[in-house]
């Protein structure tokens, strides 16, 4: 079993150490803490677990089953009201400037 520091794990994954700390904090990345009782300790990550984590992270996201519907005009924004878009609203607190 080979233990890696957070910095070594970050270099291996090509991410920042802060992101590795975040993954450890939220429980996404299994880790161990070494140190005296009552102290926070030093985080160490098993190299085999890190490799497994990297493999899981590199899997492609689930693809959408069908593409988004696009209106015949080529735009997905079919519910916009052109009359409303042409109005310029000014908040009452700013309407009378000085």
N, C-alpha and C positions, 0 to 999 in steps of 0.2 A: 504494500500500500504506500503510495507516494502522496504526501500532503503538500499542497500549494498555498502560498500566501494569496491574499486578495489581489495584490499587484501582479503576481505571476498568472493567476487565473484570468485577470483582465487582459493581459498581454496575449495569452493563448487564445482568448475569444475575440480579440481585437475590439474591445470596448473599454470604457473608462472604469477605473476602480470604483467610482461612485455608483455606477450601475450594478456592479457586482454586489456592493454593500446593500443596495436597494433590493436586489433579488433575494439576498439572504434575509433581510429584514421582513419581507412580505412572505417568506417561506417558499419561494419558487425554486431556490437553489439550496440543496441540502449542504450543511456545513457543520463543523464542530468548533467549539471554543476551548482553548487550552489556557490554563492559568490557575491562580489560586482561588480558593473558594471565597465567594463574596465579591470578587472582582469580575469585570466584564470579560476579560480574557482576550486572547488573540484568535481571530477567525482563521481556520484552515479548511481547505476544500480538498476532498479526495480527487485525484486526477481522473480516476475511472468514472466517478460520478459526474465530474465536469464534462468529460467527453460524451457521456450519455445525454447530459443536459444540452450540450451543443448540437447533438444530432436531432434531439426533439425540437429545438428552436429553429433548425434549418429546414424543417419540413414545410412545404408550401401551405398557405392558408387554404381553407375550403373555398372552392370556386362557386360563384353564383350559378344557380341552375339555369337561369335564363337572363339575357341582357335586360337592362332597363328599357322600358318602353319610351320611345321618342315620338313626339307628335309629328304630324305630317309636315309641319312647317320647319322641322329640324331642331326645334327647341323643346326642352323638357318643361319649360316654364309656361304652361298654357293657361294658368289661372290668374295671371297678372292683369290688372285693370289699367289700360292705358290712360284713362282720364285721371286716375288717382296718381299715376306716376308723374304726370305733368304738373301737378300742384306742388308748390313749395311751401312747406309748413315752417313757420318760425315760432319758436316758443314765446309765450307772452312775456316772459321775464326779459327777453332780449329784443323785443320788438321796438322799444323806445330807447334808443341809444342817445345819450346825451347832451 
